Amino acid sequence: MNTVRKQRLMLVMFIVAVSTLGVGLTVYAMRENMNYFYPPSKILAGDAPMGRSIRAGGCVVPGTVERADDSLLVRFDVTDGIGQISVTFDEILPDLFAEGEAVVLTGMLDREGVFVASKVLAKHDEQYTPPEVADTLQVDDTANHTAKCKGMSYDS
Amino acid sequence: MTWQWFHRLGSPKWFYEKTTVWLPWIAAAAVILLVVGSIWGLAFAPPDAKQGNSYRIIYIHVPASFLALAGYYVMAISGAIGLIWRMKLSFMVLKSAAPVGAVLTFVSLITGSIWGKPTWGTWWEWDARITSMLVLFFLYLGIIALQSAYRQQEAADKTSAILALVGMVNIPIIYKSVDWWYTLHQPATLKLTEKSAIDPSMAYPLITMILAFYAVYAWLLISQIRVEVLRREKKTRWVQSIGEVS
């Protein structure tokens, strides 16, 4: 490679390095805001802003879903394995909403610490299984930001 | 001396003549893989335990997303080669890769949205994965726009190569977004280093479709580059001799 090309190569590497550094620092500075939702433990620890609408995400604790007889109102608990919050919602739930499945909620904590949701989204995990193997499958999931609903113990 | 083979690779005439032979084979491979993958995925793969049949959009969504990301590297790296070695062909690759990549990104966004409505309950959410994918779409559109913004082709090529290089940082962000932050989008289903989170009976048609999209990508990209070669080299004798024959 001649000198001119070497200089151009350095320039190209400089452009890539500088843009990566710039964007990297920006993303690092905004790392909390890049999160789409807060897990219940962070909300309980006071990391989430109070008094305005936030998103919470976690797994619906099996056995906690209570539906009202005369309205759409539904109550359930959501956990990330560390903290647990109670949720109320009075609109139509998505089809994939179920006990032991992940959800993302938009809403606000009221004075009793109950999360009043205005929107409930079902969060699908990365597992794809045919119906017949779904029952026998053991999930071993170690990724940090994954909703590990299947392997989670709800005893705590 | 050692760089001679590399420079020959950048000759538009050499590329045009070689791809005239290769293109029918790539096209045949693309069509066969697409037909096999689609029928396998849509008719023979079992439904998902939770989503039923709606998960089958994965056979378009994941391959399109794969190639949308890989195509950006094709574009940025050919831009870098063009900047360093001033090869004519590399800027033609850069220009041709932009519309193909933009279409694939658009397909990825649209199919994701169609799947998101029944699965998540929303068409669109501003989570890190979806937003960074939208940024990728705008980067592709930016390259297309830059290419027609200059009167001189050389200026257009250099500027779009720099934009392509600057935008390259977005690709690892898209890829890692689901691991770095809490997102609505689930993490990767197909994993290279560990066991995939998808049943083999669903994974094999998916891998077939990914290979099919690679072949389709090569087919589309090479066809685009060939048009660009003819357009930019139209004053040379070898291009004019092609015109005389046909």
Interface residues (C-beta under 8 A of the other chain):
Chain A: M1 R5 R8 L9 L11 V12 I15 V16 S19 T20 V23 G24 V27 R31 M34 N35 Y36 F37 Y38 P39 G57 P94 D95 L96 E101 V104 K119 V120 L121 A122 K123 H124 D125 E126 Q127 Y128 T129 P130 P131 E132 V133 A134 A143 N144 H145 T146
Chain B: W3 P46 P47 D48 A49 K50 Q51 Y55 I58 A80 L83 I84 W85 P118 T119 W120 G121 T122 E125 W126 D127 A128 I162 L165 V166 G167 M168 V169 N170 I173 S177 V178 D179 W180 W181 Y182 T183 L184 Q186 P187 A188 T189 A197 I198 D199 S201 M202
